């Protein structure tokens, strides 16, 4: 059997086919590995972006928590201010009633009453009066002093009303400021709620994309594993074909050697037959008795 026998040719062709299959599968596997690498890089990027958004949500929630606490504090202060305003308005109205009552009894200004008192006291000290006149003056002085006391009281209450109105204005300004802060803080919370909603949507979208990429990566990884198994099988087949080819070549060499030895042995035997007295060389003896080593 020659090296170029159909069997050897077939084995070489099969080896070439296996090599080509292995090359194609390795190339395809490398393409898939590159795709997996790109997909993993993209997934890592999306995971990083999602982590940033989650951190932003945590920050906004903490900010919102503080703003809600501010809202509670401002509402408590607003309740206090409204209660104090009601109390103050009631006090002012009550004092105004007292002033109105006093003023309804006073027909003349305080300085007129004071002057009349001075006149009566002077008359009482300088004039000779009858008992009846003395009693009349005493009663009038008492009445005027009572009126004067009420007038002073009304004057004091008026001052208190002025002070209460000043406090009322101050409280109203603070109430307006608190209400403004409440509105502003509520708008900030609403803005944060909008951002949180938008961030949650973005996170959901990123999570879906990450999941989709993971599925692709898993799919490609399974294909890579499948190709790896196919390559291992092809490598096994290639080793087997190479071993078959090597055995075939060895068998071919052995048979060629046997033919050569047989031919040499035949020639030696012919020499012996032609000349029985001729001495054989060591090599010829080995050929004759089959001790020649394969070259």
C-alpha positions in Angstrom: 0.0 0.0 0.0 1.4 3.3 -1.0 1.2 6.6 0.9 -1.0 8.0 -1.8 -3.5 5.2 -1.4 -7.2 6.0 -1.5 -7.4 5.3 2.2 -4.6 7.7 3.1 -6.0 10.3 0.7 -9.4 10.0 2.3 -7.9 10.4 5.8 -6.0 13.5 4.7 -9.1 15.0 3.2 -11.1 14.2 6.4 -8.3 15.8 8.4 -8.5 18.9 6.2 -12.3 19.1 6.6 -12.0 18.8 10.4 -9.3 21.5 10.4 -11.6 23.8 8.4 -14.5 23.1 10.6 -12.4 23.8 13.7 -11.1 27.0 12.2 -14.7 28.1 11.3 -16.0 27.2 14.7 -13.1 29.0 16.5 -13.7 32.1 14.4 -17.5 32.0 15.2 -16.8 31.4 18.9 -14.4 34.4 18.9 -17.1 36.5 17.3 -19.5 35.5 20.0 -17.0 36.1 22.8 -16.4 39.6 21.4 -20.2 40.2 21.3 -20.4 39.0 25.0 -17.6 41.3 25.9 -19.3 44.3 24.3 -22.7 43.3 25.9 -21.1 43.0 29.3 -19.4 46.4 29.0 -22.7 47.9 28.0 -24.5 46.1 30.9 -21.8 47.3 33.3 -22.3 50.8 32.0 -26.1 50.6 32.5 -25.7 49.1 36.0 -23.4 52.0 36.9 -26.0 54.5 35.6 -28.7 52.7 37.5 -26.7 52.9 40.7 -26.2 56.6 40.2 -30.0 57.1 39.8 -30.6 55.0 42.9 -28.2 57.2 44.8 -30.0 60.2 43.5 -33.3 58.8 44.6 -31.9 58.2 48.1 -30.6 61.8 48.2 -33.9 63.2 47.0 -35.9 61.1 49.5 -33.7 62.4 52.3 -34.2 66.0 51.1 -37.9 65.3 50.9 -38.0 63.9 54.4 -36.4 67.1 55.7 -38.9 69.3 53.7 -41.8 67.3 55.1 -40.4 67.9 58.6 -40.2 71.6 57.8 -43.8 71.5 56.6 -44.9 70.0 60.0 -43.0 72.7 61.9 -44.4 75.5 59.7 -48.0 74.2 60.0 -47.6 74.0 63.8 -46.4 77.6 63.8 -49.2 78.6 61.5 -51.7 77.1 63.9 -50.1 78.9 66.8 -50.2 82.2 64.9 -53.9 81.8 63.9 -54.8 80.9 67.5 -52.9 83.9 68.8 -54.5 86.2 66.1 -58.0 85.0 67.2 -57.2 85.7 70.8 -55.8 89.1 70.0 -58.7 90.1 67.8 -61.1 89.0 70.6 -59.1 91.1 73.1 -59.1 94.1 70.9 -62.8 93.8 70.3 -63.5 93.4 74.0 -61.3 96.5 74.8 -63.0 98.5 72.1 -66.4 97.8 73.7 -65.1 99.0 77.0 -63.7 102.2 75.4 -67.1 102.7 73.6 -69.0 102.3 76.9 -66.7 104.7 78.7 -66.9 107.2 75.9 -70.6 107.1 75.9 -70.6 108.2 79.5 -68.0 110.9 79.0 -69.6 114.0 77.4 -66.6 116.3 77.8 -62.9 115.9 77.4 -60.6 115.0 80.3 -59.1 118.5 80.6 -62.6 120.0 81.0 -63.3 117.5 83.8 -59.9 118.4 85.4 -60.7 122.1 85.2 -64.1 121.6 86.8 -62.6 119.6 89.6 -60.1 122.3 90.3 -62.9 124.9 90.4 -64.9 122.8 92.8 -62.0 122.1 95.1 -61.0 125.8 95.0 -64.6 126.8 95.9 -64.7 124.2 98.6 -61.5 125.6 100.2 -62.2 129.4 99.7 -66.0 129.8 100.0 -68.3 129.6 103.0 -70.8 127.0 102.0 -73.9 125.6 103.6 -74.2 122.0 104.4 -76.4 121.4 101.4 -74.0 123.2 99.1 -71.0 121.3 100.7 -72.7 118.0 100.0 -73.5 118.9 96.4 -69.9 119.8 95.8 -68.6 116.6 97.4 -71.0 114.5 95.3 -70.1 116.3 92.1 -66.4 116.0 92.9 -66.9 112.2 93.6 -68.8 111.9 90.3 -66.1 113.8 88.4 -63.3 111.8 89.9 -65.1 108.6 88.9 -65.5 109.9 85.4 -61.8 111.0 85.4 -60.7 107.5 86.6 -62.8 105.8 83.8 -61.3 108.3 81.3 -57.8 107.4 82.4 -58.7 103.7 82.2 -60.1 104.2 78.7 -57.0 106.0 77.7 -54.8 103.1 79.0 -57.0 100.6 77.2 -56.7 102.6 74.0 -52.9 102.4 74.4 -53.2 98.7 74.9 -55.4 98.5 71.8 -52.7 100.3 69.8 -50.1 97.9 71.1 -52.3 94.9 70.3 -52.9 96.2 66.8 -49.1 96.5 66.3 -48.7 92.9 67.5 -51.6 91.9 65.3 -49.9 93.4 62.3 -46.6 91.7 63.2 -48.4 88.4 63.6 -50.2 88.8 60.3 -46.9 89.5 58.6 -45.3 86.4 60.2 -48.4 84.4 59.2 -48.0 85.6 55.6 -44.3 84.7 55.7 -45.1 81.2 57.2 -47.8 80.6 54.6 -45.4 81.7 51.8 -42.8 79.3 53.1 -45.4 76.5 53.3 -46.4 77.1 49.7 -42.7 77.2 48.6 -41.9 74.1 50.6 -44.9 72.3 49.2 -43.8 73.2 45.7 -40.3 71.9 46.4 -41.8 68.6 47.6 -44.0 68.4 44.5 -41.0 69.0 42.3 -39.0 66.3 44.2 -42.0 63.9 43.8 -41.9 64.6 40.0 -38.2 63.9 39.9 -38.6 60.7 42.0 -41.3 59.5 39.6 -39.1 60.3 36.6 -36.1 58.6 38.2 -38.2 55.5 39.0 -39.3 55.3 35.4 -35.7 55.6 34.2 -34.5 52.9 36.7 -37.3 50.6 35.5 -36.2 51.2 31.9 -32.6 50.5 32.8 -33.5 47.4 34.7 -35.4 46.1 31.7 -32.4 46.9 29.4 -30.0 45.2 31.8 -32.3 42.2 32.0 -32.5 42.0 28.2 -28.7 42.3 27.9 -28.3 39.6 30.5 -30.6 37.3 28.5 -28.5 38.0 25.3 -25.3 37.4 27.2 -26.7 34.1 28.6 -27.9 33.1 25.1 -24.5 33.9 23.5 -22.7 32.1 26.4 -24.8 29.0 25.8 -23.9 29.2 22.2 -20.2 29.6 23.1 -20.5 26.6 25.4 -22.1 24.6 22.6 -19.4 25.6 20.2 -16.7 24.7 22.8 -18.2 21.3 23.1 -18.4 20.9 19.4 -14.7 22.0 19.1 -13.7 19.4 21.7 -15.6 16.8 19.7 -13.9 17.9 16.5 -10.5 18.0 18.2 -11.2 14.4 19.4 -12.1 13.4 15.9 -9.0 15.1 14.5 -6.7 13.3 17.0 -8.4 10.0 16.0 -8.0 10.7 12.3 -4.3 11.7 12.8 -3.8 8.5 14.8 -5.4 6.5 12.0 -3.3 8.2 9.4 -0.1 7.6 11.5 -1.0 3.9 11.9 -1.7 3.7 8.2 1.7 5.3 7.3 3.4 3.0 9.8 1.6 0.0 8.4 2.6 1.1 4.9 6.3 1.6 5.9 6.2 -1.9 7.6 4.9 -3.6 4.5 7.4 -1.7 2.2 10.2 -2.8 4.5 8.9 -6.4 4.5 8.9 -6.4 0.7 12.4 -5.0 0.5 13.6 -7.6 3.0 11.8 -10.4 1.2 13.4 -9.3 -2.1 16.9 -9.2 -0.5 16.3 -12.6 1.0 15.2 -14.0 -2.3 18.4 -12.7 -4.0 20.5 -14.3 -1.2 18.8 -17.6 -1.7 19.4 -17.4 -5.4 23.1 -16.8 -4.8 23.2 -19.8 -2.6 21.4 -21.9 -5.2 23.9 -20.8 -7.9 27.1 -21.3 -5.8 26.8 -23.6 -2.9 30.5 -23.2 -2.0 30.2 -19.3 -1.7 30.5 -18.0 1.8 27.7 -15.6 2.9 28.4 -12.2 4.5 27.0 -11.4 7.9 24.3 -9.2 6.5 23.3 -12.0 4.0 23.1 -14.4 6.9 20.9 -12.1 8.9 18.7 -11.7 5.8 18.5 -15.4 5.4 17.6 -16.1 9.0 15.3 -13.0 9.4 17.5 -11.1 11.9 17.9 -7.9 9.8 16.5 -4.9 11.7 14.1 -2.7 9.9 15.8 0.3 8.5 
